[in-house]
Amino acid sequence: MVRNPSIVGYKEAFFEDATSCLCIVMEFLDDGDLYQKIVKYQKENRKMDEEQIWRIFIEMVRALRALHARNILHRDLKSANVFL
């Protein structure tokens, strides 16, 4: 268990036989993920504020530091896995 304000809370996981899928239940974050935000800005032909980029980056680093302090390695770090 990792409790940290920079990491989305994990609730439970289960395997769904009908679809052969692993389902992971986590806390709800209502601003989507970083990939969605990047695509949205690209479609609107806009650029993100530098301050917003730094805030997201700093939260990512804090989350990784919390994981690494517990000897946990995130093996799928990508924009679609950065929840906002």
N, C-alpha and C positions, 0 to 999 in steps of 0.2 A: 504494500500500500504506500502510495506516495501522495502526501497532502501538501500542496503548494499552490499559491494563488496563480502561478503561471502555467499550471498543468490542469487540463480538463479532468474532472473527477470521473473515475470508472465506477460503475454500479454493478454490472454482472455481464456474463457472456454465456451464450448457449448455441448449440448446433441445431439447425433446422433441417430435419431429414428430407422433407418434401423438396427443398431447393438445394440441398447439400451446401448450405451456407453457414458460416460462422457469424453470428450476430453479436455485436458488442453494444451494450447499453451504457451511455455516458451522460454526464450533465448536459443540459441544453444551453447552447450559445447562439444567440439570435442574429449574429452578423455574418453567418456563413463561414467560408474559409478563405484563405489568402488567394488561392487559385481563382475562385469566383470573382474576388475583388479585382484581381489583375485583369481578367478577361473583360469585366465590366468597364474598367478604365480604358482598355484598348478599344472596345467598341465605341465608346464615347470620344475617342481620340483625345483623351486627357491624361495628365500625369498626376501621380500621387504627390501629396505634400511631402517634403523631405522630413518634416517633423513626424508625420504619421509613419513613414518608413522606419525611422529610428525607433519609435515606440514599439512597433511590431518586432523589429530586430532585437531590441533589448529584452523584450518578453521571451523571445525564442531562446536567447542566450541564458536567461535566468532559468528557464525550464530545463534546458540541457544540463546546466550546472547542477540543478537539483537531482536530475537522473544520474549523472556521473558520480555525484557524491555518494550515491547508493549502489555504485557499480552496475548501473543499468545502462545499456546501450540502445539507442533508438535506431532501428534498422530500416526505417522507411521515411526518412526526413525529406519531405517535399512540400510545395506550397499547398497542395490539396489536403495535407495533414496538419496544417497550421490553422486552428480554429480561432475565430475572432469574436 
